[in-house]
């Protein structure tokens, strides 16, 4: 400023922005609006695997950048020991809180609520307590249910399906939503693509695909991206009459009826979805103004294989997700291959979702 007033605060602000921009750059610019919103929100995010080295490193970044208020589920002494071994600058009570798995009174309280919730589904009282003692995701889901945290991240160890069962049983779906689904983001050299359903529904119906597409489109907007939906198939605009091709055409009809303002097109090949020039040659006058940003797959195999192949050969390992779609509260199930960067990205996203759920 010309007056010289507030020079130091501006320098501090610039340094902060430079650090944030540096991390955003390494994570891909797609995360920029999410990181900015998370820094304003600073919501409580619980980590089911609070003793995991990757989680602790991600928590260090989250604390430094003000992305969330971390709650680590685990053994306090183990967490403190690992923080010391890793040379991290985290202090219990100042930078993070611990939800101790050794706090028997707290576990009994959570287990009783879990028993009351699930006793008509075959869960006995002693089974509920035993499960609570050995399953951190179950603890995290109950914390979310009790509003002791604003969001939850789990899944850095164990199978996706195991974590999903507890999330579905305890957290449940948003009102009016019938299907949970997963979406991943891959940052390619020339564009960013969102892919669904990468982890949950093996062979979704046309109705499920339509619902998944609408849920995914809402999430894409959270990244500041206009959702342009491509329903992918081996068929190209009616060239085949197989069951999967017909299903995708039916899904498009449902989407157009429920969200006529949404840019959605299909069924189409993957190259036409990602290249507007090809799309215009194959199907002139399509509803997509530009290349698709959201790829909706006909089944689980197609989605998961496409995501992992793109990640390996073109995405330079820069991904976001899996993002759980349709859950009642902000919760996401990661995978055992999650990196520190991916956990940090998901921390920011969970914090933003929690602020918008208020």
MARMIDO-199135 format. One record per residue: x, y, z of N, C-alpha, C, O, CB in turn. Coordinates in steps of 0.2 Angstrom, whole numbers, plus 5000, padded with zeros to 4 digits. Glycine has a CB too. Example, Ala and Ser with C-alpha at 12.3 -4.5 7.8 and 13.67 -1.06 7.14 Angstrom:
506649725039506249785039506649845039507149835042505749785045/506449895035506849955036506450005039506750065040507049975029/
//
This chain:
500449945000500050005000500450065000501050065003499550005006/500250124997500650184996500750215003501350245004500250234992/500350205008500450235014500950195019501150225024499750245018/501050135017501450095021501150055026501450015030502050135023/500450075027500150045032499949975030499849955025499450085034/499949925036499849855035500249815030500049765027499049845032/500849845030501349805025501549735028501549695024502049845025/501649735034501749665037501249615036501349555034501949675044/500549635038500049585037499949565030499849505029499349615039/500049615025500049595018500649545016500449495013500149655013/501249545019501749505018501549435021501649385018502349525021/501249435027501049375030500549335026500549275025500749385037/500049375023499549355019499849325013499549265010498949405017/500249355010500549335004500949265005500949215001501049385001/501349265011501649205012501149145013501349085011502049205018/500649155016500149105017499849085010499749025009499549135022/499649135006499449115000499949074995499749024992499149174996/500549094996501049054992501148984995501148934990501749094993/501048975001501048905004500448865001500548804999501148905011/499948895002499248865000499248854992499148794990498648905002/499548904988499548894981500048834979499948794975499748954978/500548824983501048774982500748704983500848664979501648784986/500348694988500048634989499548624984499448564981499748624996/499148674983498648664977498948644971498648604967498248734977/499548674969499848664963500048584962499948554957500448704962/500248564968500448494968499848444968499948384966500948474974/499348474970498648434970498248444964497748414963498248444976/498448494960498048504954497648564955497348574961497648444952/497548614951497148674952496448664953496048704956497248724946/496148604952495448584953495348594960494748604962495348514951/495848584965495748584972495748664975495548674981496248544976/495848704970495948774973495348804976495448824982496148824967/494748804973494148824977493948784983493748814988493548824972/494148724983493948684989494448704995494248705000494048604987/495048704993495548724999495348795002495448805008496248724996/495148844997495048915000494448905004494348945009494848954994/493948865002493248865006493448825013493148845018492748825002/493848775012494048735019494348785024494248775030494448675017/494848825021495148875026494748915029494848945035495748915022/494148935026493648975030493248935034492948955039493249015024/493148875033492648825037492948805043492648805048492348775032/493548765042493848745048493448695052493348705058494148795052/493148645049492648605053493048545056493648525054492148575048/492748515061493048455064492948395059492448375057492648435071/493548365058493548305054493948245058494448255060493948315047/493548195058493848135062494148085057493948075051493248095066/494748055059495048005055495047945059495347935064495848035054/494747895056494647825059495347795060495447765065494247785054/495847805055496447775056496947825059497447845055496747745049/496847845065497247905067497947885069498347935070496847925073/498147825069498847805070499247795064499847785064498847745074/498947805058499247795051499747845050499547905051498647785046/500347835048500847885046500547935041500647995041501447855044/500247905036500047955030499448005033499448065031499747915025/499047975037498548015040498848075045498648135044498047975045/499348055049499748105053500048155049500048215050500248075057/500348135043500648185039500148235036500248295035501148155033/499648205034499048245031498748295036498648345034498548205028/498748265042498448315047498948375049498748425050498348275054/499648355048500048415049499948465043499948525045500848385048/499848445037499648495032499048535033498948595033499648465025/498548495035497848525037497848575042497548625042497348465039/498248565047498348605053498748675051498548725052498748575059/499248665047499648715045499248765040499348825040500248695041/498848735036498448775031497748795034497348825030498348735025/497548765040496948785043496348755039495848785039496848855043/496448695037495948665033495348625037494848625035496248615028/495548605043495048575047495348575055495948585056494948505045/494948545059495148535066495148455067494548425067494648565071/495648425067495748355067495548325073495748345079496448335064/495148265073495048215078495348155076495148115071494248215080/495848125080496148065078495948005082495948015089496948075079/495647955079495347895083495947845084496247825078494747865079/496147835090496647785091496947785098496547805102497247805086/497547765099497847755106498247825107498747835103498247695107/498147865112498447925112499247915113499547955109498247965119/499447865116500147865117500547845110501047865109500347815122/500147805107500447775100500447835095500947845092500047725097/499947875095499947935091500447985093500848015088499247975091/500547995099501148045101501748015099502248055097501048055109/501847955100502547925098502647925091503247945089502547845101/502147915087502247915080502447985077502848005073501647885076/502048035080502148105079502948125080503248165076501748155083/503148105086503848115087504348085082504848115080504048095094/504248015081504647985076504648015069505148015066504347905076/504048045067504048075061504248145060504348175055503348065058/504448175066504648235067504148295065504348345063505248245062/503548275066502948325065502948375071503148355076502348285064/502548425069502548485074501848485077501548535078502748545071/501548425078500848425081500848415088501248375091500448365078/500448455092500348455099499648435101499248465099500648515102/499548385105498948355107498548415111498848445115499048295111/497948425109497548475113497648545110497148585110497748475120/498148555106498248625102498048615095497648645092498948645103/498348565092498348555085497848495083497548495077498948535082/497648455088497248395086496948375093497248385098497548345082/496348335092496048305098496148225097496148205091495348325099/496148185102496148115101495448085104495248105110496748085105/495148045100494648005103494947935104495047895100494047995097/495047925111495447865113495047795112494447795114495647875120/495347745109494947685108495047645115494747595116495247645103/495347675120495447645127494947675132494947655137496147655129/494547725129494147755134493447715134493047725130493947825131/493447665139492947615140492247645141491747625138493147565145/492247695145491547735146491247755140490647755139491647785151/491647795136491447825130491247765125490747775121491947865126/491647715124491447655120490847625122490447605118492047605120/490647615128490047585131489447635129488947605127490047575139/489547695129489047745127488847735120488247735118489247815129/489347735116489247725109488947665107488547655103489947735105/489247605110488947545109488247535111487847495107489447485113/488047565116487347555118486847595113486347565111487247595125/487147645110486747685105486747645098486247635095487047755103/487247605097487347565091486847505092486547485087488047545090/486847475098486447425099485647445098485347405095486547395106/485447495101484747525100484647535093484047525091484647585104/485147555089485047575082484947505078484547505073485547615079/485347455080485347395075485147335078485247275075486047385073/484747335084484547275087484047235083484047175084484347285094/483647265079483147235075483447205069483147175065482547285074/484147215068484447185062484947135065485447115061484847245058/484847105071485247055073485847065077486247025079485447015067/485947135079486447155083486347145091485847175093486747225081/486647105094486547095102486947145105487447175103486747025104/486847165112487147215115487847195116488347245116486847215122/488047135118488747115119489147115112489747135112488847045122/488847105107489147105100489247175098489747195096488647075095/488847225100488847295099489547325102489847355099488247335101/489647305109490147325112490847295109491347335109490147305120/490847235108491447205105491647235098492147245097491247125104/491147245094491247285088491547345089492047375085490647285084/491247385094491447455095492247455097492547495096491047485100/492447405101493047395104493647385098494247405099493147345109/493447355093493947335088493847365081494247355076493847265087/493347415080493247445074493247515074492747545076492547415071/493747555072493747625072493247655067493047715069494447645070/493147625062492647655057491947665061491547705060492647625051/491747605064491147605068491147665073490647695074491047535071/491747675077491747725081491647795078491247835080492447725085/491947805072491947865069491247875066490947935066492447865063/490847825064490247835061489747855067489247895066489947775058/489847825073489447845079489647915081489147955083489547795085/490247935081490448005082490048055078489748105080491148015082/489948035071489648075067488848075068488548135068489748055060/488648025070487948015072487748055078487248095079487747945073/488248065083488148095089488348175089488348205093488548065095/488548195083488748265081489348275085489448335087488248305083/489848225087490448245090490948255085491548275087490648185095/490848255079491248275073490848295068490248275067491748215071/491148335063490748365058490848325052490348325047490948435056/491348285051491448245045491948185047492248185053491748285040/491948135043492348075044492748055038492448055033491848015047/493348035039493747995034493947935037494247925042494348045032/493847875033494147815035494347775028494247805023493547775038/494547715029494747675023495447665021495647635016494347695018/495947695025496647685023496947615024497447595022497047735027/496547575028496647505028496047465028495447495030497047485035/496047405026495447365025495047375019495247415014494947385031/494547335017494147335011493647395011493347415016493847275010/493547415005493047475004492347445007492047485010492947494997/492147385005491547365007491347355014490847375017491447295004/491947335018491847335025491647405028491247405033492447305028/492047455026491947525029491247545026490847575030492447565026/491047535020490447555018489847525022489347565023490347535010/489847465024489347435028489147475034488647485035489547365030/489747495038489647535044489347605042488947625046490247535048/489647635037489347695035488647695033488247735035489747725029/488447645029487747645027487247625032486747655033487647585021/487547585037487047565043486947625048486447635050487347505046/487547655049487547705054487347775052486947815054488147715058/487647795046487647865044486947875039486547915040488247895040/486947825035486347815031486347865025486847895023485747835034/485847865021485747905015485447975016485047975021485447865009/485548025012485148085012484448075011484248025008485448135007/483948115014483248105013483048105005483348145002482848155016/482748055003482548054996483048014991482848004985482448114993/483547994994484147964990484047894991484047864997484847994992/484147854986484047784986484747744985484747684987483547754981/485247774983485847744980486447784983486447844982485847744973/486947744986487547774987488047754982487947704978487847744994/488447804980488947784975489647824976489647864981488647814968/490147804972490747834973491047864967490847844961491247774975/491347924968491647954962492347974963492547994969491248024961/492747964958493447984958493648044953493348044948493947924957/494148084955494348134950495048124948495448104952494348204954/495148124941495848114939496048174935495648204931495848054934/496648204937496848264933497348244928497948224929497248314938/497148244922497448234916497848294913497748344915497048204910/498348284909498748344907498348394904498548454905499248314902/497848384900497448434897496748444900496448494898497348414890/496548404904495848414907495748374913496148324915495348394902/495248384917495148354923494448314922493948344920495048394929/494448254924493848214923493648184929494048164934493948154918/492948184930492648144936492348084933491948084928492048194939/492448034937492147964935491747934940491947934946492847914933/491247904939490747874943490447814940490247814934490247914946/490247764943490247744950490847694951490847634948489647714953/491347714954492047674954492047624960492547584959492547724955/491647624965491747574970491147534973491247484976492047604976/490547554971489947524975489447484971489347424973489647584978/489147514966488647474962488847434957489147464952488047524960/488847364957489147324952488747334945489147334940489047254954/488147334945487747334939487147384940486547354940487647264936/487247444940486647484942486147484937486247484931486847554944/485447494939484947504934484947574931485347614933484247494938/484547584926484447654923484247704928484547754928483947644917/483847684933483547734938484147744943484247804945483047704942/484547694945485147714949485647754945485947804948485447644951/485747744939486247784935486047854935486447894935486347754928/485447864934485147934933485247964940485448024940484447934931/485147934945485247964952485947974954486148034956484847914958/486347934952487047934953487347994949487748034951487447874951/487148004943487348054938487148124941487548174941487048054931/486548134944486348194947486748214954486848264955485548194949/486848164958487248164964487948194962488248234965487248104968/488248154957488948174955488948244952489448284953489148124950/488448264948488448334945488448384951488848434950487848344941/488048374956488048424962488748424965488948484967487548404967/489148364965489748364968490248404964490748434966489948294970/490248394957490648424953490648504953491148534953490548404945/490048524954489948604955490348624961490548684961489248614956/490448584966490748604972491548624971491848654974490748544977/491748594965492448604963492448664958493048684956492748544960/491948704957491948754953491948734946492148774941492548804954/491748674944491748654937491048644935490548624939492148584937/490848664929490248644926490148574924490548544920490148694920/489648544927489548474925489348464918488748484917489148434930/489648424914489448404907489548324907490048304907489948434902/488948294907488848224909488848184902488448194898488248214913/489348134902489348084897489148024899489447994904490048084893/488647994897488447924898488847874894488647874888487647914898/489347834896489747804892489447734891489147704895490447794895/489647704885489447634883489847614877490247654874488747644880/489847544875490147524869489747544863489947544857490247444869/489147564864488647594859488747664858488847704863487947574861/488647684852488747754851488047784848487947774842489247774846/487647814852487047844850486547804846486347814840487147914846/486447744849485947694846486247644842485847614838485447734843/486947644841487247594836487147524839487247474835487947614835/487047514845486947444848486247434852486047484854487547414852/486047374852485347364856485447324862485047294864484847344851/486047314864486247274870485847304876485647364876486947264871/485847264881485547284887485847344891485547384893485447224892/486547344891486847404894486747464890486747514893487647384895/486747454883486647514879485947544880485847604881486747504872/485447504880484747524881484747554888484347604889484247464881/485047524893485047554900485247624900485047664903485447504905/485847634897486147704897485647754893485647814895486847704894/485347734888484847774885484247794889484047854890484647744878/484047744893483447754897483747804903483347844905483247684900/484347794905484547834911484647914908484447954912485247814913/484847924902484847984899484148014899484048074901485147984892/483647984897482948004897482748024904482348074905482447954895/482947984909482748004916483048064918482748114922482947944921/483748074917484148134918483748194915483748244918484848124916/483648194909483348244905482648264908482448324908483248234898/482248224911481648234914481748264921481348314922481248174914/482248244925482348264931482748334932482648374936482648214936/483148344927483648394927483748424920484248414917484348384930/483248454917483248474910483748524908484048534903482648494908/484048564914484548614913485248584912485648614910484448664918/485348524914485948494915486248464908485848434904485948424920/486848484906487148464900487248384901487748364904487748504898/486948344898486948274898486848244891486448264887486548244903/487248194889487248164883487448094883487848074887487648204878/487248054878487447984877486847944874486447974871487547954884/486947884873487547844876488147854870487947854864487447774877/488747854873489247874868489947834870490047814876489447944868/490447834865491047814867491447864871491347924871491447794860/492047834874492447874878492847934874492947984877492947834882/493047914868493447964865492948024863493148084863493747934858/492348014861491848064859491748104865491648164865491248034856/491748074871491548114878492148164879491948214881491448064883/492748144878493348184880493548224874494048274876493848134882/493348224868493548264863492948284859492648254856494048214858/492848354860492248384857492248384849491748374846492248454859/492848384846492948374839492648304837492248304832493648384837/492848254840492548184838491848184839491448154835492948134842/491548214845490848214846490448244841489948224839490748244853/490748304839490348344834490348304827489848314823490648414833/490848264825490848224819490348164820489948154815491548204818/490348134826489948074827489248094828488748064825490148034833/489048154831488448164833488348244833488348274839488148134840/488248274828488248344827487648374831487148344831488148374820/487748434834487148464838487048434845486448434847486548464834/487548404848487448364854487348424860487348484859488048324856/487048394866486948444871487548464875487448514879486448404876/488148444873488748464877489048514873489248514867489248404877/489148574877489448634874490248624873490548654869489348694878/490448584878491248564878491348494879490848454880491648614883/491948474880492048404881491748384888491748434893492848394882/491548324889491248304896491748314901492348294901491048234895/491448334907491848334913491748274918492148264922491748404917/491148244917490848194921490748134917490248134913490248214925/491048074918490948014915490547964919490847944924491647984912/489947954917489547904920489547834917489447834911488847934921/489847784920489947724917489347674918488947684923490547684921/489347624914488747574914488747524920488247494922488647544908/489347514922489447464928490047474932490447524930489447394925/490147444937490747454942491447434938491847474939490647404948/491447384935492047364931492347414927492847434927491947294927/491847444923492047494918492347554922492847584920491447514914/491947574927492147634931492847634934493247674934491647654936/492947574938493547564942494147554937494647584939493447504946/494047514932494547504927494847564924495347584923494447444922/494347604921494447664918494847714923495347744921493847704915/494647724929494947764933495647744935496147784934494547764940/495747684936496447664938496947664932497547674933496447594941/496647644926497047654920497247724919497847744917496747624914/496847774919496947844918497447864923497847904921496347884918/497347844929497747874934498447844933498947884934497547844941/498547784931499247764930499547784924500147804924499247684930/499247794918499547814912499547884910500047904907499247774906/499147924913499047994911498948044917499048104916498547994906/498748014923498548054928499148074933499048114938498048024932/499748054932500348064936500148054943500448084948500548134935/499748004945499547994952499148044955499048044961500147984955/498948104952498548154955497848144954497548144949498748224952/497548124960496848104960496548134966496848144971496748024960/495848134966495448154972494948094973494648074968495148224972/494848074979494348024980494547964983495147954985493948014974/494147914984493447914982493047964986493047964992493147844982/492547994982492048034985491448004986491147974981491948104981/491147994992490547954993489948004992489948054994490547935000/489547984987488948024985488347994989488247934989488848014978/487948034991487248014994487248005001486647995004487047954990/487748015005487747995012487348055016487448115013488447985015/487048045021486748095025487148145028486948205029486348055031/487748125030488248165033488948165029489048115025488348155041/489348215030490048215026490448155029490748155034490348285027/490548105025490948045026491248025020490848015015490547995030/491848005020492147975013492647915015492947915020492548025010/492547865011492947805012493547805007493447805001492547745011/494147805010494747815006494947735004494547695005495347845010/495547725001495747665000496447655003496847705004495847654992/496747585003497347575006497947605002498447615005497447505007/497847624996498347654992498347734992498747764989498247634985/497947764997497847834997498547864999498947835004497347855002/498747914996499347954998499148015003498648025004499647984991/499748045005499648095010499248155006498848185009500348125012/499448165000499148214996498348204995497948244996499448224989/498148144994497448124993497148134999496548154999497448054990/497448115005497048115012496948195013496448215016497448085017/497448235012497448305013496848335008496448375011498048345011/496848315002496248334998495648325000495148365000496348304991/495548255003494848235005494748275012494148275014494848165006/495248285016495148325022494748395020494248415023495748335026/495048425015494748495013494048485011493648525012495248525008/493948435007493248425004492748405009492248435009493348364999/492948365014492548345020492348415024491748415026492848295024/492848455025492748515029492248555025491848585029493448545030/492348565019491848605015491148575015490648615016492148615008/491148515014490448485014490148495021489548505021490548405013/490548485026490248495033489948565034489448575037490748485038/490348615031490048685032489448695028489048735030490648735030/489348665023488748675018488148635021487648645019488948655011/488348585025487748545028487448575034486948555036488048475030/487648635036487448665042486748695041486448725045487848715045/
//
